[in-house]
Amino acid sequence: MHHIPSLVPKIFHQMVWHFSREQNNIYLTFDDGPVPGVTDFVLEELGLRNMKATFFMVGDNVRKFPDLARKVVEEGHGLGNHTFSHMNGFQNSAERYLNDIACCQREIIRATGENPLIFRPPYGKITKKQFQLTAKKYKLIMWDVISGDYDQHQSPQKCLKKSIKYSQNGSIVLFHDQQKTEAVIRAVLPEYLDYIKRSGFQTCIL
Ligand SMILES: [Zn+2]
């Protein structure tokens, strides 16, 4: 369940993979939105249970759907930067990478007025140089529970079971609010959130 991207150990330890195991806080995160339909569904399900989450947004989606980005903030959720074009760090120079992050940040500020200082690299792929430059401004947030909601070979039931099994105090849980994961999110999220609530976890934003 611990999905470890191929990272240099030195930067691996400077990223945030989870929080204190002593407190019953859990950190739900949704990557790649905002996307009409699926993001609305996630907001609805969180709202029904009075839960909070953090959305790592793709700048191009914020540009296309600024009202939806604003709705996320208005409902009290956290925001993070996930690059403008969902850029793969391993396939791009540090300069291009930093520029893509800056573009995303501009769209987020324009749409929401927020200036988030957290970043998650798409695919978990970031070079040492890109990391060092990005870390000057942003805290890099990874995850310790990967739902696998994007995995076409995994049934929604398996996704739910695994997400429940590995969620613990301080966990950062990775979901996606995008088109490819919409069916799985609709099938899995309500039951997963009910489990989190039943188990006494507090949902926190980053
Ligand atoms: Zn992503």
Boltz pocket constraint, residues with backbone or C-beta under 6 A from the ligand:
constraints:
  - pocket:
      binder: B
      contacts: [[A, 31], [A, 32], [A, 82], [A, 86], [A, 121], [A, 122], [A, 123]]
      max_distance: 6.0
